[in-house]
Amino acid sequence: MAARSAKRVRLGLPKGNLQNTTEMLFKRAGYDLRIADRSYYPKIDDPEIECVLIRAQEMARYVQQGVLDAGITGIDWTLENKAKVKQLADLVAPWPNYNPVRWVVAVKEDSKIKSPKDLQGKRIATEIVNLTRAYLRKHGVKAQVEFSWGATEVKPPLLADAIVDVTETGSSLRANQLRILESTPRLIGNRTSCADAWTRQKLERIALLLRGAIHAADRVGLMMNVPRAHLDAVVAILPALGTPTISDLADARWVAINTVIEERAATELLPRLREAGARGIVEYPLNKIIE
């Protein structure tokens, strides 16, 4: 392995489905991250971070080995690889591919497989071989589990009796209630790297900013001026993230309110605030909320 420069974290970013959302997440967190086509080394405006683009399925293995200090991947691939890593942050977010995904047993619509025991002696195709075998052992079932290199959803019934796949299966398949696992994106760290004080602090700061960006994803800020006589009425209808900030204005008859709300509530809330007496209402976007 090539020697690293001092005081630098080598961070794995997921190539594929998570890539675009990961790039957006880092930008919301305050980083200027640029992932160029055909390059496996994204550029970032933090000299203490070196980025490497790697498939999410392989990320946990490289983090465990210490090739990477940390990386972003689904908890499913961490468990599938049986990787011994440190969980630094759950990055579930209301964005494409950062929502929770469920791995389930899926079969043809006319299949008789309806319970775990019905998988006895069957052929199952999947990318998560280890997790599927663990699920079968848990239910005392023996079946033939084969690794699928792709196009898993087209394999039943000729090439497999059932598949284990994420819930976005083809329309000709029935994703029944045989749930294997729910997975969310995680920031994971190498255990040795995390034992180093400087590296641990750097990774904790990265995690803090990423969580802050996610926390602000579906929220907006509100500022408004309110006559003191109407203050109680306005505050009563504010579904604040926390206690709203109330400040005096030069005109003693008025106060300023600053608060945070869910963005989806703004359309219904703003007219009510004005009716309650608020004026000069300003809605503004948020990049991060650090708690």
Rosetta blueprint (number, residue, H / E / L):
1 M L
2 A L
3 A L
4 R L
5 S L
6 A L
7 K L
8 R L
9 V E
10 R E
11 L E
12 G E
13 L E
14 P E
15 K E
16 G L
17 N L
18 L L
19 Q H
20 N H
21 T H
22 T H
23 E H
24 M H
25 L H
26 F H
27 K H
28 R H
29 A L
30 G L
31 Y L
32 D L
33 L E
34 R E
35 I L
36 A L
37 D L
38 R L
39 S L
40 Y L
41 Y L
42 P L
43 K E
44 I E
45 D L
46 D L
47 P L
48 E L
49 I E
50 E E
51 C E
52 V E
53 L E
54 I E
55 R E
56 A H
57 Q H
58 E H
59 M H
60 A H
61 R H
62 Y H
63 V H
64 Q H
65 Q H
66 G L
67 V L
68 L L
69 D L
70 A E
71 G E
72 I E
73 T E
74 G E
75 I H
76 D H
77 W H
78 T H
79 L H
80 E H
81 N L
82 K L
83 A L
84 K L
85 V L
86 K E
87 Q E
88 L E
89 A E
90 D E
91 L L
92 V L
93 A L
94 P L
95 W L
96 P L
97 N L
98 Y L
99 N L
100 P L
101 V E
102 R E
103 W E
104 V E
105 V E
106 A E
107 V E
108 K E
109 E L
110 D L
111 S L
112 K L
113 I L
114 K L
115 S L
116 P H
117 K H
118 D H
119 L H
120 Q L
121 G L
122 K L
123 R E
124 I E
125 A E
126 T E
127 E L
128 I L
129 V H
130 N H
131 L H
132 T H
133 R H
134 A H
135 Y H
136 L H
137 R H
138 K H
139 H L
140 G L
141 V L
142 K L
143 A L
144 Q E
145 V E
146 E E
147 F E
148 S L
149 W L
150 G L
151 A L
152 T H
153 E H
154 V H
155 K L
156 P L
157 P L
158 L L
159 L L
160 A L
161 D L
162 A E
163 I E
164 V E
165 D E
166 V E
167 T L
168 E L
169 T L
170 G L
171 S L
172 S L
173 L E
174 R E
175 A E
176 N E
177 Q E
178 L E
179 R E
180 I E
181 L E
182 E E
183 S E
184 T L
185 P E
186 R E
187 L E
188 I E
189 G E
190 N L
191 R H
192 T H
193 S H
194 C H
195 A H
196 D L
197 A H
198 W H
199 T H
200 R H
201 Q H
202 K H
203 L H
204 E H
205 R H
206 I H
207 A H
208 L H
209 L H
210 L H
211 R H
212 G H
213 A H
214 I H
215 H H
216 A L
217 A L
218 D L
219 R E
220 V E
221 G E
222 L E
223 M E
224 M E
225 N E
226 V E
227 P E
228 R H
229 A H
230 H H
231 L H
232 D H
233 A H
234 V H
235 V H
236 A H
237 I L
238 L L
239 P L
240 A L
241 L L
242 G L
243 T L
244 P L
245 T E
246 I E
247 S E
248 D E
249 L L
250 A L
251 D L
252 A L
253 R L
254 W E
255 V E
256 A E
257 I E
258 N E
259 T E
260 V E
261 I E
262 E E
263 E H
264 R H
265 A H
266 A H
267 T H
268 E H
269 L H
270 L H
271 P H
272 R H
273 L H
274 R H
275 E H
276 A L
277 G L
278 A L
279 R E
280 G E
281 I E
282 V E
283 E E
284 Y E
285 P E
286 L L
287 N L
288 K L
289 I L
290 I L
291 E L
